[in-house]
Amino acid sequence: MIPVNPLLGTLFHAIGAMSAAVCYTPQKATRGWSWQTYWLAQASVCWLVLPVLVAWLTIPELAAVLQEAPREAMGRTFLLGALYGIGGTAFGLAIRWIGFSLTYAIAIGISCVLGTLLPPLVAGQLSDVFGRTGGAWIMGGIAIGATGILLSGWAGRNKEIDLGGAQPGFDLRKGLLLSILAGVLSAVYGFSLAAGQPLADTAARHGAGVFEGNVIYIFANTGAFLTTAVYCLWLHFRHRTLGEYFEIPAGSQRTTLTTNFGLAVLTGCLWYGQFFFYGLGHVRMGDYKFSSWGIHMIMLVLFSTIIGLLLREWKGCRPRTLGALAAALVVLLVAVLALTYGNYLGDTAAPH
């Protein structure tokens, strides 16, 4: 029996969110690789190699677990993970049309709300939450967090205008459609994890303990890898870039294949780190486990914004923009505190 500890669970969620917030940083140092080359290289680490390797290292009798676990749960988890992979691709395309800040605010905001509330709604448990101790704090925290994410996106869009003017090729209609698609399909990952719970239960019976959720990633993440690989390989054949894995194009200076692959591996490890620590936090959240996705999404935006400040990305912005950013940080922090407190109240009220 894993002891419930929402405060420790939130700490693990924070570590995972921090890992996700910095995972794209190494990409800035790559040279001579197209987007699809780098994306497929890091995705191979995050969504294919590490889920299998970490499950093998942390789950006792993994072969027996996979033999005993329900095949139907494996299939649902994989298919929902594949939809999540499509959402990630849509996210990358949306950035091209409306920029990072607006895409982040819309897609992550939708993913935060839907990914948190839809699983208990579909299970017919959402109405019960309001009547339980701490439930109002959970719902309030989700609403506050969504507001903070949108406010962060507005501040980010103002920053882009302050520092660089209108983005070339800006297309609000295309960007909005892709961002909404990304948000909805990214939220599906919460369903994928819920669908994989029978797999985790099987792993728990074999002594996996707090690492029981790692078996789910074998199917959820590889599903995401499949759809990502299909799109990246299509881009490779379309643009004739498959050779970049074997030779840096002429004219690319001060880089090597070893450097680029190293940066891709680092990105993949950081990105997988969010799933690993998400699992460690999720199993400790008690009756309100469904709030894990919201906590993770909100802290992801919070840490991403703080990292941007530390990297001086907001230098030169107008006071109005900085004021909106400060307000967003406060609102996001309040949301995390509300969600943590709601989980704490739920834990203290539950029979032990």
C-alpha positions in Angstrom: 0.0 0.0 0.0 1.5 3.3 -1.1 1.1 6.0 1.6 -0.9 9.0 0.5 1.1 12.2 0.8 -0.3 15.1 -1.3 2.5 17.5 -0.3 5.2 15.0 -1.4 3.2 14.2 -4.5 3.1 17.9 -5.4 6.8 18.1 -5.0 7.4 15.3 -7.4 5.0 16.9 -9.8 7.1 20.1 -9.5 10.3 18.2 -10.4 8.6 16.7 -13.4 7.2 20.0 -14.5 10.6 21.6 -14.2 12.1 18.9 -16.3 9.5 19.5 -19.0 10.0 23.3 -18.8 13.7 23.0 -19.7 13.6 20.1 -22.1 13.4 22.2 -25.2 16.5 24.3 -24.2 19.1 22.0 -25.8 17.4 22.3 -29.2 18.7 25.9 -29.4 22.3 24.6 -29.6 21.8 22.2 -32.5 23.2 23.1 -35.9 22.6 21.7 -39.3 19.6 19.6 -38.5 16.1 20.2 -39.7 13.2 20.2 -37.3 12.1 16.6 -38.2 15.6 15.2 -37.7 15.9 16.6 -34.2 12.3 15.8 -33.2 12.5 12.2 -34.2 15.9 11.7 -32.6 14.7 13.0 -29.2 11.3 11.3 -29.5 13.1 8.0 -30.0 14.7 8.5 -26.6 11.6 9.9 -24.7 8.9 7.8 -26.2 10.6 4.6 -27.3 13.8 3.7 -25.5 13.4 5.1 -22.0 9.8 3.9 -21.3 11.0 0.3 -22.0 14.3 0.7 -20.2 13.0 2.4 -17.1 10.1 -0.1 -16.8 12.6 -3.0 -17.1 14.7 -1.4 -14.3 12.0 -0.5 -11.9 9.2 -3.1 -12.2 9.9 -6.6 -10.8 9.0 -9.5 -13.1 8.1 -7.2 -16.0 7.6 -10.1 -18.4 5.1 -11.7 -16.0 3.3 -8.4 -15.6 3.0 -8.0 -19.4 1.6 -11.6 -19.7 -1.0 -11.1 -16.9 -2.1 -7.5 -17.7 -5.3 -7.1 -19.7 -4.7 -6.9 -23.4 -7.7 -4.5 -23.8 -6.1 -2.0 -21.5 -2.8 -2.2 -23.4 -4.6 -1.5 -26.7 -6.6 1.4 -25.3 -3.5 3.0 -23.7 -1.5 2.7 -26.9 -4.3 4.2 -29.2 -4.9 7.1 -26.8 -1.2 7.7 -26.6 -1.1 7.8 -30.4 -3.7 10.6 -30.4 -1.5 12.4 -27.8 1.3 12.2 -30.3 -0.8 13.9 -33.0 -1.5 16.6 -30.5 2.2 17.2 -30.0 2.7 17.6 -33.7 -0.2 20.0 -34.0 1.4 22.0 -31.2 4.6 22.4 -33.2 2.7 23.4 -36.3 0.6 26.0 -34.4 3.8 27.8 -33.2 4.6 28.4 -36.9 1.4 30.4 -37.4 0.8 32.2 -34.1 4.0 31.9 -32.1 5.0 30.1 -29.0 3.2 32.2 -26.4 -0.3 32.1 -27.8 0.1 28.4 -28.7 1.2 27.6 -25.2 -1.6 29.5 -23.6 -4.4 28.0 -25.7 -3.2 24.5 -26.0 -1.9 24.0 -22.5 -5.0 25.8 -21.1 -7.3 23.5 -22.9 -5.2 20.5 -22.0 -5.2 21.5 -18.3 -8.9 21.8 -18.0 -10.0 18.8 -20.2 -7.2 16.5 -19.1 -8.1 17.1 -15.5 -11.9 17.1 -15.5 -12.9 14.8 -18.4 -11.6 11.5 -16.9 -13.7 11.8 -13.7 -16.6 13.1 -15.7 -16.6 10.2 -18.1 -16.3 7.8 -15.1 -19.3 9.5 -13.5 -17.4 10.7 -10.5 -17.1 14.5 -11.1 -20.3 15.5 -9.4 -19.2 13.6 -6.2 -16.1 15.7 -6.0 -18.0 18.9 -5.1 -19.5 17.2 -2.1 -16.3 15.9 -0.7 -13.9 17.7 1.6 -11.5 19.8 -0.4 -13.4 19.3 -3.7 -14.2 23.0 -4.0 -10.5 23.9 -3.6 -9.6 21.4 -6.4 -12.2 22.9 -8.8 -11.2 26.4 -7.9 -7.6 25.6 -8.4 -8.2 24.3 -11.9 -10.2 27.5 -12.8 -7.6 29.7 -11.3 -4.8 27.8 -13.1 -6.6 28.1 -16.5 -6.9 31.8 -15.9 -3.2 32.1 -15.1 -2.2 30.1 -18.2 -4.2 32.4 -20.4 -2.8 35.5 -18.7 0.7 34.1 -19.2 -0.1 33.6 -22.9 -1.3 37.2 -23.2 1.8 38.5 -21.5 3.9 36.3 -23.9 2.2 37.6 -26.9 2.8 41.2 -25.8 6.4 40.3 -25.3 6.7 39.1 -28.9 5.2 42.4 -30.1 7.4 44.5 -27.8 10.6 42.8 -28.9 10.0 41.8 -32.5 6.8 43.2 -33.9 4.3 41.1 -35.7 5.5 37.5 -36.5 6.1 36.9 -40.2 3.4 34.7 -41.6 1.1 35.2 -38.6 -2.2 33.5 -39.3 -4.6 33.5 -36.4 -7.2 31.3 -37.9 -4.8 28.4 -38.7 -3.0 28.8 -35.4 -6.1 28.8 -33.4 -7.5 25.6 -35.1 -4.2 23.8 -34.6 -3.8 25.0 -30.9 -7.3 23.8 -30.1 -6.6 20.5 -31.8 -3.3 20.3 -29.8 -5.0 21.1 -26.5 -7.8 18.5 -27.0 -5.5 15.7 -28.1 -2.9 16.5 -25.5 -5.6 16.2 -22.9 -6.2 12.6 -24.2 -2.9 11.6 -22.5 -4.8 11.8 -19.1 -7.2 9.2 -20.6 -4.3 7.1 -21.7 -2.9 7.0 -18.2 -6.4 6.2 -16.8 -6.9 3.4 -19.4 -3.5 2.0 -18.3 -4.4 1.7 -14.6 -5.1 -2.0 -14.9 -1.5 -2.4 -16.1 -0.3 -0.5 -13.1 -2.4 -2.6 -10.7 -0.9 -5.7 -12.2 2.6 -4.3 -11.7 1.7 -3.4 -8.1 0.8 -7.0 -7.4 4.3 -7.9 -8.5 5.9 -5.5 -6.0 6.4 -2.4 -8.3 5.4 0.0 -5.5 5.6 3.7 -6.3 7.0 2.7 -9.8 3.8 0.9 -10.8 2.9 3.6 -13.4 6.1 3.1 -15.4 4.5 0.1 -17.1 1.8 2.3 -18.6 4.4 4.4 -20.4 5.5 1.4 -22.4 2.2 1.7 -24.3 1.2 5.3 -23.9 4.5 6.7 -25.0 5.2 4.2 -27.8 1.7 5.1 -29.2 2.8 8.8 -29.3 6.1 7.7 -30.9 4.3 5.9 -33.7 2.3 8.9 -34.9 5.3 11.2 -34.4 7.6 8.9 -36.4 5.1 8.7 -39.2 4.9 12.5 -39.6 8.7 13.0 -39.2 9.5 10.3 -41.8 7.0 11.9 -44.2 8.8 15.2 -43.8 12.2 13.5 -44.3 11.1 11.9 -47.6 9.4 15.1 -48.7 12.4 17.3 -48.0 15.1 14.7 -48.5 16.6 15.2 -45.1 17.0 11.6 -43.9 20.7 11.8 -44.6 21.2 14.4 -41.8 21.4 11.5 -39.3 24.6 10.4 -41.0 26.2 13.6 -42.2 25.9 17.3 -41.2 25.0 19.3 -44.3 27.7 21.4 -45.9 27.9 24.9 -44.5 27.0 24.0 -40.9 29.8 25.2 -38.8 31.0 24.4 -35.3 28.9 21.3 -34.8 29.2 17.5 -35.1 26.8 14.6 -35.3 27.9 13.6 -31.8 27.0 17.0 -30.4 23.6 17.0 -32.1 22.8 13.4 -31.0 23.9 14.3 -27.5 21.6 17.3 -27.3 18.7 15.2 -28.7 19.4 12.5 -26.0 19.4 15.2 -23.3 16.1 16.6 -24.6 14.6 13.1 -24.6 15.8 12.4 -21.0 14.4 15.7 -19.7 11.1 15.2 -21.5 10.8 11.6 -20.1 11.7 13.0 -16.7 8.3 14.7 -16.5 6.5 11.3 -17.0 8.8 9.6 -14.5 8.2 12.1 -11.7 4.6 12.6 -12.7 4.1 8.9 -11.9 5.8 9.2 -8.5 3.6 12.2 -7.7 0.4 10.7 -9.0 0.4 7.6 -6.8 0.6 9.9 -3.7 -2.4 12.2 -4.4 -5.1 10.2 -2.7 -8.8 10.6 -3.6 -8.1 13.5 -6.0 -5.5 11.8 -8.2 -7.3 13.2 -11.2 -5.9 16.6 -10.3 -2.4 15.5 -11.1 -2.7 16.5 -14.7 -3.9 20.0 -13.8 -1.1 20.5 -11.2 1.5 19.3 -13.8 0.2 21.6 -16.6 0.0 24.7 -14.3 3.5 24.2 -12.9 4.8 23.6 -16.3 3.7 27.0 -17.4 4.9 28.5 -14.1 8.4 27.1 -14.4 8.6 27.9 -18.1 7.8 31.5 -17.4 10.4 31.7 -14.5 13.1 30.2 -16.7 12.3 32.7 -19.4 12.9 35.5 -16.8 16.2 33.9 -15.7 17.3 33.8 -19.3 16.5 37.5 -19.7 14.0 36.8 -22.4 11.8 39.6 -21.1 14.4 42.3 -21.1 13.2 45.4 -22.9 9.5 44.7 -22.5 7.0 47.5 -21.7 6.0 47.9 -18.0 2.4 46.8 -19.0 3.8 43.5 -20.4 5.9 42.9 -17.3 2.9 43.7 -15.1 0.8 41.1 -16.9 3.7 38.6 -16.5 3.9 39.3 -12.7 0.1 38.9 -12.4 0.3 35.6 -14.3 3.0 34.2 -11.9 0.9 35.2 -8.9 -2.2 33.6 -10.3 -0.4 30.4 -11.3 1.2 30.1 -7.8 -2.2 30.6 -6.1 -3.6 27.8 -8.3 -0.9 25.4 -7.3 -1.4 26.2 -3.6 -5.2 25.8 -4.0 -4.8 22.4 -5.6 -2.3 21.2 -3.1 -4.5 22.4 -0.2 -7.5 20.7 -1.7 -5.6 17.4 -1.9 -4.4 17.9 1.6 -7.9 18.4 2.9 -9.1 15.3 1.0 -6.3 13.2 2.6 -7.0 14.4 6.1 -10.7 13.6 5.8 -10.2 10.2 4.2 -10.3 7.1 6.5 -6.8 5.6 7.1 
